[in-house]
Amino acid sequence: MQLLSRRMRSQLRALQAKVLELEARRNSVLHVFFASRTVTTPPAQRELWLEFSCVDQDYRIAVSELARLCQVHRQGAGGRVNPASAP
């Protein structure tokens, strides 16, 4: 297993923080959407759905960026993976 460089650790921490922040925001917006779907008008529901869709897309992009960074690191390590962490 190859150790991460300072630069890679910094990028990893930043992406992890971004994913966690967007996850919390996504869950919050989803909760509001579900809680209000029976008491709001159809146009308001549509607005909430659009807000959730945008936040969800941002979250998915951040997760993809994190996965891409991990993949780049794995390839840079010669494809070596710690057997204990392999699926």
VMD Tcl script that draws the C-alpha trace (Angstrom):
set ca {
  {0.00 0.00 0.00}
  {1.34 3.40 -0.99}
  {1.13 6.35 1.40}
  {-0.63 9.47 0.22}
  {1.38 12.58 -0.53}
  {0.53 15.79 1.30}
  {-1.08 17.15 -1.85}
  {-3.18 14.02 -2.31}
  {-4.23 14.03 1.36}
  {-5.23 17.67 1.04}
  {-7.30 16.96 -2.07}
  {-8.87 13.92 -0.41}
  {-9.80 15.87 2.73}
  {-11.29 18.70 0.66}
  {-13.38 16.31 -1.44}
  {-14.51 14.34 1.61}
  {-15.59 17.58 3.31}
  {-17.45 18.63 0.17}
  {-19.24 15.27 -0.07}
  {-20.24 15.40 3.62}
  {-21.47 18.99 3.31}
  {-23.51 18.21 0.20}
  {-24.85 15.02 1.77}
  {-26.18 16.99 4.75}
  {-27.72 19.61 2.45}
  {-29.24 16.92 0.22}
  {-30.76 15.09 3.19}
  {-32.16 18.35 4.56}
  {-33.78 19.33 1.26}
  {-35.15 15.81 0.80}
  {-36.63 15.90 4.30}
  {-38.36 19.22 3.56}
  {-39.65 17.86 0.27}
  {-41.14 14.76 1.89}
  {-42.54 16.64 4.87}
  {-44.26 19.27 2.73}
  {-45.58 17.19 -0.14}
  {-49.06 16.85 1.37}
  {-49.44 20.48 2.42}
  {-48.02 22.43 -0.52}
  {-49.46 23.31 -3.88}
  {-48.31 21.46 -7.00}
  {-46.18 24.43 -8.16}
  {-44.48 24.57 -4.74}
  {-43.89 20.82 -4.85}
  {-42.34 21.22 -8.27}
  {-40.01 23.94 -6.93}
  {-38.97 21.72 -4.02}
  {-38.37 18.83 -6.40}
  {-36.23 21.02 -8.64}
  {-34.23 22.20 -5.63}
  {-33.68 18.61 -4.54}
  {-32.68 17.61 -8.07}
  {-30.04 20.33 -8.22}
  {-28.63 19.52 -4.79}
  {-28.68 15.80 -5.59}
  {-26.80 16.41 -8.83}
  {-24.15 18.44 -6.98}
  {-23.81 15.61 -4.45}
  {-23.44 12.97 -7.16}
  {-20.80 15.04 -8.94}
  {-18.82 15.40 -5.70}
  {-19.02 11.65 -5.07}
  {-17.82 11.01 -8.64}
  {-14.90 13.40 -8.15}
  {-13.95 11.60 -4.94}
  {-14.15 8.22 -6.66}
  {-12.07 9.54 -9.57}
  {-9.38 10.80 -7.19}
  {-9.26 7.39 -5.49}
  {-9.04 5.67 -8.88}
  {-6.19 7.95 -10.00}
  {-4.34 7.23 -6.77}
  {-4.91 3.50 -7.17}
  {-3.56 3.58 -10.72}
  {-0.63 5.70 -9.59}
  {0.14 3.05 -6.98}
  {0.50 0.50 -9.75}
  {-2.94 -0.89 -9.12}
  {-1.85 -2.30 -5.77}
  {-4.67 -2.58 -3.29}
  {-4.54 -3.55 0.33}
  {-6.14 -7.06 0.33}
  {-7.91 -6.29 3.61}
  {-9.76 -3.38 2.01}
  {-10.57 -5.06 -1.32}
  {-14.21 -6.05 -1.86}
}
mol new
graphics top color blue
foreach p $ca { graphics top sphere $p radius 0.5 }
foreach p [lrange $ca 0 end-1] q [lrange $ca 1 end] { graphics top cylinder $p $q radius 0.2 }
display resetview
